[in-house]
């Protein structure tokens, strides 16, 4: 859900979904027999909401009582905070093979539009089931667009090394902090990095005098210090796992 402000906000006044998040967390939803939050399985943790910037994501079952309780809390929040849910930017999603009559009831109760998987949220692909290469093609396209915007004939090998290390390899980091792209996408990234590194005078077909794996060795061992994308992805996965284990919230 996206929020709209309907009154003037001073520089010292804080109005954001964090307040709504706190209200949802402490509201009657957690103590209501009608509201059923989301859980992966019977033993998994219960998730009822996530917040980021001006967005609030609420997880619930699709039964009528849960939806009515949820909308009741949202209307109470709108009345007391001065913020309104922007229904033009808000939507709901359901699990695959959800019955049409249930989807219609949710649409009528919320007034929100229905969307289908996959979709992009905050730059990350959100999907159900097996991850596919096509979900991550946008991430690869950003890298290619950035490389094409540089005039390669104006860059030395040292300049290309800096751009690959500090720009190109950093572009997919945001997505990889949340998701693990398919290895084929990571391999394609490295292939484009190698082409960019060895290109001369705009010629993409220059001979590669060393493999990308050798270039990823430290300088002391004959490489230039690039990082393998699989290593970056694995390190971010471990960091994400540690956050889940050590912090009380997602």
C-alpha positions as CSV (number, residue, x, y, z in Angstrom):
1,X,0.0,0.0,0.0
2,X,1.2,3.5,-0.8
3,X,0.4,6.5,1.5
4,X,-0.8,10.0,0.7
5,X,-0.5,12.9,3.0
6,X,-3.7,15.0,3.3
7,X,-2.4,17.8,5.6
8,X,0.7,20.0,5.8
9,X,3.7,18.2,7.3
10,X,6.2,20.3,9.3
11,X,9.9,19.6,9.4
12,X,9.7,18.1,12.8
13,X,6.7,16.0,12.2
14,X,7.3,12.4,11.2
15,X,4.4,10.7,9.3
16,X,5.5,7.5,7.6
17,X,4.5,3.8,7.4
18,X,6.8,3.1,10.4
19,X,4.0,4.6,12.5
20,X,1.5,2.4,10.7
21,X,3.8,-0.6,11.2
22,X,3.9,0.0,14.9
23,X,0.1,0.3,15.0
24,X,-0.3,-2.9,13.0
25,X,2.1,-4.7,15.2
26,X,0.3,-3.6,18.4
27,X,-3.2,-3.5,17.0
28,X,-6.0,-5.9,17.5
29,X,-4.9,-7.9,14.4
30,X,-2.4,-9.7,16.5
31,X,-5.0,-10.5,19.1
32,X,-8.0,-11.1,16.8
33,X,-9.4,-14.6,16.3
34,X,-10.6,-13.5,12.9
35,X,-7.3,-12.3,11.4
36,X,-5.0,-15.1,10.1
37,X,-1.5,-13.9,9.3
38,X,0.9,-15.5,6.8
39,X,3.2,-18.4,7.6
40,X,5.2,-20.7,5.3
41,X,4.2,-23.7,7.3
42,X,2.9,-24.7,10.8
43,X,6.3,-24.4,12.4
44,X,7.5,-21.3,10.4
45,X,7.5,-17.8,11.7
46,X,4.4,-15.7,11.4
47,X,4.7,-12.7,9.1
48,X,2.0,-10.0,9.1
49,X,3.7,-6.9,7.6
50,X,6.8,-5.3,6.1
51,X,7.5,-1.6,5.6
52,X,9.9,0.4,3.4
53,X,9.8,4.1,2.7
54,X,6.2,5.0,1.8
55,X,5.1,1.4,1.3
56,X,3.4,-1.1,3.6
57,X,3.1,-4.8,2.7
58,X,0.6,-6.7,4.8
59,X,0.4,-10.5,4.7
60,X,-2.9,-12.2,5.4
61,X,-5.1,-15.1,4.6
62,X,-7.8,-14.5,2.0
63,X,-10.8,-15.3,4.1
64,X,-13.4,-12.6,4.5
65,X,-13.0,-12.1,8.3
66,X,-9.3,-11.5,8.0
67,X,-9.7,-9.0,5.1
68,X,-12.5,-7.1,7.0
69,X,-10.4,-6.9,10.2
70,X,-7.4,-5.6,8.1
71,X,-9.5,-2.9,6.4
72,X,-11.0,-1.9,9.7
73,X,-7.5,-1.2,11.1
74,X,-6.5,0.7,8.0
75,X,-9.5,3.0,8.1
76,X,-8.8,3.6,11.8
77,X,-5.3,4.6,10.9
78,X,-6.4,6.9,8.1
79,X,-8.8,8.7,10.4
80,X,-6.3,9.3,13.2
81,X,-3.1,10.0,11.2
82,X,-4.4,12.2,8.4
83,X,-2.8,9.8,5.9
84,X,-4.8,8.0,3.2
85,X,-4.0,4.9,1.3
86,X,-3.4,5.6,-2.3
87,X,-5.6,3.0,-4.0
88,X,-4.3,3.9,-7.4
89,X,-0.9,2.6,-6.4
90,X,-2.1,-0.2,-4.0
91,X,-2.8,-3.7,-5.1
92,X,-3.2,-7.3,-3.8
93,X,-1.8,-10.6,-4.9
94,X,-3.1,-14.1,-4.3
95,X,-1.6,-17.5,-4.4
96,X,-1.8,-19.4,-7.7
97,X,-5.0,-21.3,-8.4
98,X,-7.0,-19.1,-6.0
99,X,-10.7,-19.3,-6.8
100,X,-12.2,-16.4,-8.8
101,X,-15.0,-15.8,-6.3
102,X,-12.5,-15.3,-3.5
103,X,-10.5,-12.9,-5.6
104,X,-13.7,-10.9,-6.3
105,X,-14.5,-10.8,-2.6
106,X,-11.0,-9.4,-1.8
107,X,-11.3,-6.9,-4.6
108,X,-14.7,-5.7,-3.3
109,X,-13.6,-5.5,0.4
110,X,-10.3,-3.6,-0.3
111,X,-11.0,-1.6,-3.4
112,X,-7.5,-2.5,-4.6
113,X,-6.5,-3.8,-8.0
114,X,-5.3,-7.3,-8.4
115,X,-1.8,-8.1,-9.8
116,X,-0.2,-11.3,-10.8
117,X,3.2,-12.8,-10.3
118,X,5.9,-12.1,-11.3
119,X,6.3,-8.4,-10.7
120,X,9.1,-6.0,-9.5
121,X,9.0,-4.4,-6.1
122,X,11.7,-1.9,-5.1
123,X,13.8,-3.1,-8.0
124,X,13.7,-6.8,-7.1
125,X,11.7,-9.5,-9.0
126,X,9.0,-11.1,-6.9
127,X,7.9,-14.5,-8.2
128,X,6.3,-17.8,-7.2
129,X,8.0,-21.1,-7.9
130,X,11.2,-21.7,-9.7
131,X,13.4,-18.7,-10.5
132,X,13.8,-18.0,-14.2
133,X,16.5,-16.2,-16.1
134,X,13.9,-13.8,-17.6
135,X,13.1,-12.5,-14.1
136,X,16.7,-11.1,-13.8
137,X,17.3,-9.9,-17.3
138,X,16.5,-6.3,-16.2
139,X,19.5,-6.4,-13.9
140,X,21.8,-7.6,-16.7
141,X,20.3,-4.9,-19.0
142,X,21.4,-2.2,-16.6
143,X,25.0,-3.4,-16.7
144,X,25.0,-3.5,-20.5
145,X,23.5,-0.1,-20.8
146,X,26.1,1.4,-18.4
147,X,28.9,-0.2,-20.4
148,X,27.5,1.0,-23.7
149,X,27.4,4.5,-22.3
150,X,31.1,4.7,-21.8
151,X,33.5,5.5,-24.6
152,X,35.8,2.5,-24.5
153,X,38.5,4.0,-26.7
154,X,39.0,6.8,-24.1
155,X,39.7,4.3,-21.3
156,X,43.0,2.6,-20.3
157,X,43.1,-0.9,-18.9
158,X,43.5,0.7,-15.4
159,X,40.4,2.8,-16.0
160,X,38.4,-0.3,-17.0
161,X,39.6,-2.2,-13.9
162,X,38.3,0.6,-11.7
163,X,35.0,0.8,-13.5
164,X,34.4,-3.0,-13.3
165,X,35.4,-3.2,-9.6
166,X,33.6,-0.2,-8.3
167,X,30.7,0.3,-10.7
168,X,29.7,-2.7,-12.8
169,X,30.2,-5.3,-10.0
170,X,28.3,-3.1,-7.6
171,X,25.2,-2.6,-9.8
172,X,23.6,-6.0,-9.0
173,X,24.5,-5.9,-5.3
174,X,21.2,-4.4,-4.3
175,X,19.2,-7.3,-5.8
176,X,21.6,-9.9,-4.6
177,X,21.3,-8.8,-1.0
178,X,17.7,-10.2,-1.3
179,X,17.8,-12.8,-4.0
180,X,20.2,-15.3,-5.6
181,X,20.2,-14.9,-9.4
182,X,20.6,-18.0,-11.5
183,X,24.2,-18.9,-12.2
184,X,23.6,-18.4,-15.9
185,X,22.9,-14.7,-15.2
186,X,26.1,-14.4,-13.1
187,X,28.1,-16.1,-15.9
188,X,26.7,-13.7,-18.5
189,X,27.7,-10.8,-16.3
190,X,31.2,-12.0,-16.1
191,X,31.3,-12.5,-19.9
192,X,30.3,-8.9,-20.4
193,X,32.8,-7.7,-17.9
194,X,35.6,-9.6,-19.7
195,X,34.5,-8.2,-23.1
196,X,34.5,-4.7,-21.7
197,X,37.9,-5.2,-20.1
198,X,39.6,-6.5,-23.3
199,X,37.8,-4.3,-25.7
200,X,40.0,-1.7,-27.5
201,X,38.9,1.2,-29.6
202,X,35.3,0.1,-29.4
203,X,36.0,-3.4,-30.8
204,X,34.1,-6.0,-28.8
205,X,35.8,-8.9,-30.6
206,X,39.3,-8.4,-29.3
207,X,41.2,-11.4,-28.2
208,X,41.0,-12.3,-24.5
209,X,44.6,-12.9,-23.4
210,X,43.5,-14.4,-20.0
211,X,40.4,-16.0,-18.7
212,X,38.1,-14.2,-16.3
213,X,38.9,-16.8,-13.6
214,X,42.6,-15.8,-13.9
215,X,41.8,-12.1,-13.7
216,X,40.0,-12.7,-10.5
217,X,43.2,-13.9,-8.7
218,X,44.9,-11.3,-6.4
219,X,47.5,-9.1,-8.0
220,X,50.2,-11.0,-6.0
221,X,49.1,-14.2,-7.8
222,X,49.0,-12.7,-11.3
223,X,45.5,-11.5,-11.5
224,X,44.0,-8.0,-11.2
225,X,41.7,-8.5,-8.2
226,X,38.3,-8.9,-9.7
227,X,35.7,-10.8,-7.7
228,X,33.8,-13.8,-9.0
229,X,30.1,-13.0,-9.0
230,X,29.3,-16.3,-7.4
231,X,31.6,-15.4,-4.5
232,X,29.8,-12.0,-4.0
233,X,26.4,-13.7,-4.1
234,X,27.5,-16.4,-1.6
235,X,28.8,-13.8,0.8
236,X,25.6,-11.8,0.6
237,X,23.6,-15.0,1.2
238,X,25.6,-15.7,4.4
239,X,25.1,-12.1,5.5
240,X,21.4,-12.4,4.9
241,X,21.3,-15.7,6.8
242,X,23.1,-14.1,9.8
243,X,20.6,-11.3,9.9
244,X,17.7,-13.7,10.0
245,X,19.4,-15.6,12.8
246,X,20.6,-12.7,14.9
247,X,17.8,-10.0,14.5
248,X,14.2,-10.2,15.7
249,X,12.8,-8.7,12.5
250,X,13.2,-9.0,8.8
